[in-house]
Amino acid sequence: MLLFKTLDDDADLLMRNLLKILLLTAQRLREVTRMRWEEIDGNIWTIPAERTKNRRAHRVHLSRLILDLLEQQRRYEPPPFLWTPGVG
């Protein structure tokens, strides 16, 4: 995928992972940037109702690629957040 190749060449790791996860999950920026490790159970990410537009909890299937990106992210962002608070 040309876009991912461009990201790999030009973006820093944290921004690259954020943009890829946004594209691969098709979730809103605010939902992704406020992800917490405790919301991920295996390959399912449950977005709490208070963070969704319709105020209903939402479950997102996480592909192997997304799980690999999240593992990279774990090395840089300590729990509870996947992203530094304030991003997005």
C-alpha positions as a printed Julia matrix, in Angstrom:
88×3 Matrix{Float64}:
   0.0     0.0    0.0
   1.61    3.22  -1.19
   0.29    5.32   1.68
   1.8     2.96   4.27
   5.12    2.99   2.39
   5.11    6.79   2.48
   4.32    6.77   6.21
   7.11    4.27   6.82
   9.56    6.51   4.98
   8.53    9.92   6.31
   6.69    9.72   9.65
   8.05    9.09  13.13
   7.02    5.78  14.69
   4.29    7.09  17.01
   2.6     9.18  14.3
   2.96    6.34  11.8
   1.26    3.88  14.16
  -1.52    6.35  14.96
  -2.3     7.02  11.3
  -2.2     3.34  10.36
  -4.49    2.36  13.22
  -6.91    5.14  12.28
  -7.04    3.86   8.7
  -7.22    0.16   9.59
  -9.94    0.49  12.24
 -11.95    3.27  10.55
 -12.62    4.76  13.99
 -12.71    8.44  14.93
  -9.54   10.27  15.9
 -10.8    10.97  19.41
 -11.69    7.31  19.97
  -8.29    6.07  18.81
  -6.21    8.7   20.6
  -7.97    7.93  23.87
  -7.51    4.17  23.64
  -6.5     2.49  26.87
  -4.74   -0.84  27.19
  -7.48   -2.12  29.48
 -10.03   -1.75  26.63
  -8.22   -4.37  24.54
  -9.04   -8.03  25.15
  -7.29  -10.34  22.73
  -8.23   -9.11  19.28
 -11.24   -7.04  20.4
 -11.13   -3.38  21.38
 -14.23   -2.22  23.24
 -14.74    1.53  23.05
 -16.69    2.66  26.12
 -20.07    4.32  25.59
 -18.89    7.64  27.04
 -16.4     8.0   24.16
 -18.64    7.09  21.24
 -20.79    9.46  19.23
 -23.99    7.46  19.83
 -23.17    6.84  23.52
 -23.22    3.05  23.06
 -20.22    0.81  23.65
 -18.65   -0.32  20.4
 -16.54   -3.42  19.72
 -13.83   -3.29  17.07
 -12.1    -6.38  15.7
  -8.3    -5.91  15.64
  -6.44   -7.61  12.79
  -2.98   -9.15  13.21
  -1.46   -6.03  11.61
  -3.21   -3.76  14.12
  -2.12   -5.99  17.01
   1.48   -5.79  15.77
   1.26   -1.98  15.64
  -0.16   -1.92  19.17
   2.74   -4.05  20.41
   5.17   -1.51  18.92
   3.23    1.23  20.67
   3.43   -0.55  24.03
   7.2     0.03  24.06
   6.72    3.81  23.93
   3.6     4.6   25.91
   3.19    3.28  29.44
  -0.25    2.19  30.63
  -2.99    3.19  30.78
  -2.95    5.07  27.43
  -1.68    3.93  24.04
  -1.01    7.54  23.05
   0.31   10.44  25.07
  -2.68   12.27  26.62
  -3.39   15.37  24.59
  -2.81   13.78  21.19
  -6.02   14.23  19.21
